[in-house]
Amino acid sequence: MTFIKHDETFARAMILLSGKAKAHGMRAFTAINDRLRPLLTPPKDKKTIVQRSHYRIAAIALPLLISGCGSLPKGASFFSQQDSAPAHPVDISHVANAIPRVEPHSRYGNPTSYVVFGQRYYVKKSSLNHIERGVASWYGTKFHGKRTSSGEPYDMLAMTAAHKSLPLPTYAEVTNLENGRKIIVKINDRGPFKKNRIIDLSYAAAVKLGITKAGTGLVEVRTIDPSAINQSNPSQIAPPAPKPAAAKNRAPPVAFNTPIPLAIASQTPVVTTNHSTAPQADKLKRIIPGQAVNIYLQVGAFGGRINAENLKIRIRDIETLPVSKINVTQGTTANNAIFRVRIGPIHNVTETDQLIKRLAQLGIENPHVIID
């Protein structure tokens, strides 16, 4: 049975690699790369026949898979360095917010749906009226200068971000719910693919929000309609920029001892419809900066209380979780009663991630982070 289990794991990894990862940009490819690294590392115990055979198969199979599905994304490596901030301090005080522009969806990065690690993500047709709260992360040197899902080069010193489902590009206001800082970013990439992260910010954007030290932050993401800005105050929206030459399709290497100005990516104008975000905003509880922000995990929602209570009992198997933190709350949706099972409040994102792992061991997958 051990042999079969190892074979299944290895085979799934090979199938994952042979998929069209490059179609979803460098982020998706690197995520798969990071998953495969432990499987492809030479075993320390040379007597382990199964592991040794997998390593040999990998040495032969990888070149064949690569040649069979086309070339790797530019700059790709099976053993990339860990992501990090610049090695030396970079002055980003002059880096301004992204300037919303009216433009069409990018040619790349907007399929109807795509799959990463067996999870299918659906791309929204419109970004209008999108408001969500959750955990933000950031990415830096590992991807700098490499292609994003939209085809633009990633510049960690520009005000950009990655999102799993919003159309590319989308402009959004991101608010740090703990300190009240606000920024405007251009979403031009796909990710983050770690569970319960709603947005991945560029290094510069993360510094502006004050989340680089912790690695994550509690945020609200609110999309911006550039055409609405244009109608209310034309001076607030930037004119379309000329299309760059193909030779300028990559971000230049970063000289970390020199401040780098924000480069606004090129766009082409298109007309969009103006819609108010007020109805959706009314559903969210107002959070005052400086006050405590509560994190909850919603693990289920049911039309009947009995099912909700049964799930609550099941969760009690987590020994380190106080029963008082497992609650069933009643609400309404489409005029029907709904019973939500939530855990919390939880102290921080690290504790939340640990709890998600324990829930997975109980067979409870995909809990949803709620910030209140």
Secondary structure by P-SEA (a helix, b strand, c coil): caaaaaaaaaaaaaaaaacccccccaaaaaaaaaaacccccccccccaaaaaaaaaaaaaaaaaaaaaaccccccccccccccccccccccccccccbbbbbccccccccccccccccbbbbbbccccccccbbbbbbcccccccccccccccccccccccccccccccbbbbbbccccbbbbbbbbcccccccccccccccaaaaaaaccccccbbbbbbbbbcaaaaaaacccccccccccccccccccccccccccccccccbbbbbbbbbbbaaaaaaaccccccccbbbbbbbccccccaaaaaaaaaaaccccccccccccccccccccbbbbbbbccccccaaaaaaaaaaaaaacccbbbbbcc
